[in-house]
């Protein structure tokens, strides 16, 4: 019985880690698209990121990694799915915006 519980816990943990990697990747993509948009003359709408870190891929990657690690540590990994979906929508919005300016 203990092996079954370990296998099931391992499956959920690997899915959570995969969602965490997707969340981090989407944040880095958002920073890259924001850098392109800022170069094209746009401005950052997020007041927390408008201080110059909105287009810094390393900083956004580290911040999203800390958020993902905290969610996994406090056993709130289920929140990574809606957060990743939200970041996917933001990246799609930024992608369409950048394509419309080019």
N, C-alpha and C positions, 0 to 999 in steps of 0.2 A: 504494500500500500504506500509505503514511503517513496518508493521509486516512481510510482504513478504521480504522486503529488509533486515530486521534484521535476518530472518531465513536463507537467502542466505548468508549473511555475516558471520553468525555463522557457517554455513557448511564449508565455505572456511577457516575460522579461525581454526576450529577443524581439518581439513585436514592438514593445515599448521603446527599445533602443533604436529600432528601425524608424519609428515615428519621430524620435528625438533627432536622428540624423537628417530626416526629411525636413523637420522644423529648422534645423541649423542651416541646411542647404538653401531653403527658401529665404531665410533671412539674409544670407550672403548674396543671393540673386537679387533680392530687393535693394540691397546696398549698391550693387553694380548698376542696376537700372536707375536708381536714384542719382548716381554719379553721372550717368549719361544725360538724364533729364536736367540736372543742374547745369551741366555744360551747355545744354541747348537753350538755357535761359529760363528754366522753370524755377520754382522755389519749393522748399520742404513745408508740408502742411502740418507735420507732427511737431509740436512745440518742444518736445524733449530731444528730438533728433535734429532740430534746426540749429543747434549749437555747433555744428560742424562734424558730428559723428554720424549723420544720416547716410553719408555716402562712403564711410570708411568700412570696408569689408571685414577687416580684422576685428575692429571694435564690435561691430554688429554680430560677428561670428562668436566672439567671446561672451557677449551679453546673452545671446541665445543659448550658448552652451551652458552658461551658469543657470539660466532659467530651466532648461531641460534637466540638468543634474539635480536642481532643487526639487523639481516635480517628481523625479524618480526617487530621490532620497526620502521625500515625505509621502511616498506611495500615492501620488496624484497623477500617475502617468496617463490616465484616461483623458486628462485635459489636453494632451498633446495632439489628439485627433482634431478637435475644433480649432486649436491654435494653428495647426498646419493648414487646415482648410481656409482659415482666415488669411494666412500668409499667401496661400495659393491665389486667392481672390485679389489680394493687394498686388502680387507680382503680375497677374494677368492685366490688371488695371494699368499698372506702370508700363507693361510691355506694349499695350495698345496705345498708350499716350506717347511713348517714345516713337513707335512706328508712325503715328500720325504727324509727328514733327519732322521726321526725316524725309 
